[in-house]
Amino acid sequence: MRSAWRWLAVLAACLMPMAAARAELPTHTLTFTADGRFDPPRLEVEPGRFKIVLVNQSTQAVEFESLPLRAEKVLAPGVTSFVVLSLSRPGEYPFFDDFHPQAKGVLVVKPK
């Protein structure tokens, strides 16, 4: 029994830094509005690993897609989801909604 408690303590000590690292991940929100656009249309981020929370406020399915980012996420109406990206290279990375061609935006990775 004593070794089981020791094992649990070691496991908890190993997992706590991972949970803290996830909690500290910079997070940005990108909303698909009811009128069929991205808000904000220009999302600026620092280089590194970050999370984008995707919120679909529309009554239709929408898609976050970016060829240069190699990222794609489809959301049903009213759904919230996320993508985690890691970018170290400054630049502009366009994204769009394949279901609604007018909905376009750009992810800007700022220089260090």
N, C-alpha and C positions, 0 to 999 in steps of 0.2 A: 504494500500500500504506500509505503514511504517513497519508493522509487517512482511510483505513478505520479505522486505530487511533484516530485523533482522534475520529471519529464514534462509535466504540464507547465511548470514555472519556466523551464528552458524554452518551450514552445511559445509561451506568451511573450517572453523577452525577445524572441526572434521576430514575432509578428508585429509587435508594437511599433518599431521603426518603419515598417512597410506601411502600416495604417497611417502613421503620421505623415509620411511622404505623400501618400495619396491625398490626404486632407489639405496639404499645402500646394497642390497642383493649381497653377493659375487657371482661372475659369472665366470664360467669356460666353455671352449669350447671343445667339442669332435666331431671330424670330421670322417665321413665314407669316406675313400678315394676311388678314381676311381679304384684302384687296389685291393679293397676288404679287407681293414683292418681299425682298429681304430687308430686315431692319436690324442693325444698320447695313447699308449696302457696302460700306467700307469698314472692315474690322481690322484694327491694328493690334499687333501682339509683339511681345518681346521674343527674341530667339530662345529656343529650348523646347521643353515638353509642356504642353498645355491642353486644356479641355475646352471644347466648344459645346455648350448645351444648345440643342436644336429644339425650338418650340414651334409647333404647327398650330396657329390660331385659325386656320382656314377650315372650310367644310369639305375640302378635297384632299386627296393624297398629294404629298409633295416630296421632292427629292433634293437633298444636298449632294451635289456632285462636283468634283474637280478632277480634271485629268492630270494637271501637274502635281497635285497632292496625292493622287491615286486613292481618293476617298469617295465613298458613295454611301448614302443612307436614305432610305425611303421611310417616310412617316405617314401614318394614317391620320385622318382628321382629328384634331384635338390632342395629338400625342406629343409627348416630350421625350427626347432621347439625347444622346451625346456621341461625339467622336473625340478621340484623344490623338493628337498629332505631335510630332517632334520635328522641329525645323530649326536648323542652325544657320541657314543661308538667307541673308536679307533679300527681300524682293517682293514682287507682287504675284499673287497666285489667284487667278480667277476661279470663281465657282458659279454654278447655275442650277436651275431647277429644270430638269429634262421634261417634266410634264407641263411646265409653264414657261415658254421661251423668253418671255419678257422679264422674268425674274433672274437677275444677274447681280453678282457682287464681286468683291475682291478682298482677299486676305492679304494684309500687308505685314511682313515680318520686318521690324525695324532693325537698323544697324545697332551693334552693341555699343 
